[in-house]
Amino acid sequence: MTTKTVILIASDMLGRGENKPLGSLLIHSFLNTLCAFNEKPASILFMNDGVKLVAEDSVAVGELKQLEAQGVEILACGTCLSRLELTDKVAVGQVSNMYDLTNIMLKGDKVISL
């Protein structure tokens, strides 16, 4: 089941703090857990350092590919990918732009920002 919920991920870590290994573990665990739920978000949007999660060497690529196969739209900010020099390293999802990302958030029933 897919809802009109949109998840915005703006970091390659979950939570605030300086413990990067813990934050990385938590975002990976969140995405892994999300795969197990019957209810899925309509879209997961990646901006800022969050776009690192869609790159080839990300620990989250497997979970994101699974979510995409389950019908979840995966979109990454093209400007962010370009600034972080990751445009050629996208392993999952589609490259998008701020207009489309904003439009998806405005049309969602609920936006969850991580």
N, C-alpha and C positions, 0 to 999 in steps of 0.2 A: 504494500500500500504506500503510495506517495502522497504527501501533503503539499500544500503551497507554502511550506516553511522554507526559508532560505537561511543558510548558514554562511556567515562572512568570517573568513579566517585571515587575519592580518599579521600573523606572526608564525614563525616555524616552531614556536613553543606554545604550550598552554599554561596560562597563569602569568602572574607577574612575579618578578624576582630575578635574582642573578644566578640561580642554579640551572644553567642551560641543559645539562644532561637530564635533570628531572623534568624540566619543561618539555624537552624533546620526547621523553618517555611518555609523558601525559598526553601530548597531542597524538602520538602514535596509538596509545591505548584508547583514546576517545574515538578515533576513526575506526579502529578494529572493533570496538564495542558497537558503534553505529551500524556496522555491517551485519551484526547479529539481530538487530531489531527488525520487525516486520514493517513498521512505519518508517518511511524514509523521507528526507527532505526533497523538495523538488530540485534544488540547486545548492551547490557549494561553491562559493566565490572566494578566490584567493587574491589578496592585494598585499602590497608592501612586502615584507620578508616572508609572508605566507606563501608567496609563489615558489619559494624554495621547496615546498612540499610536493610540487608537481614535476620537479626536475628528476632527471635520470638517477641520480645518486641518493635520492630521498628514501628514508626508511618507511615512508607512507605510500609509496607508489603502488604496492600490492593492494592495500586497502582501498585506495582511490580507484584503481582499475576495477576492483570488485564492486564498489558502489556505482561506478559508471555502468557496468554490466547489468546492475540491478535497476537501471533507469534514472539514476541521479545525474543531473547535468553538472559537469565540472568545468568551471571557467576561471581562467587566470588573466589578470591585468597585463596587457601587452606592454604598457609603459614601464611597469614594475619589472617585468622580465627583461626588458631591454636595458634598463638602468643597472640591473644586477648581472647583466651579461649571461642570461639564461635562456634567451629566445630559442637557440638551437638545441637546447637540452630538455625541452618539454617532453615528458614521457607519458603523460595522461591528461585528458581533457583538451579543451580548446582555448586558444588565445582570444581574448576579447578586448573591449575598450570600455572606457568609463561610462559612455552613454548607455551601452547595453547592460553593464553591471548595475548602474543606477536604476534603469528601467525594471530590471528583474527584482531589485529590492523594493521598489515602489509598488509592484504588482503582487508581491508576496503577502500572504495573510499575516506572517510573522517573520521577523528577521532576528536571528540569534547571532550576536557578534562575539567571537572568541579572541 
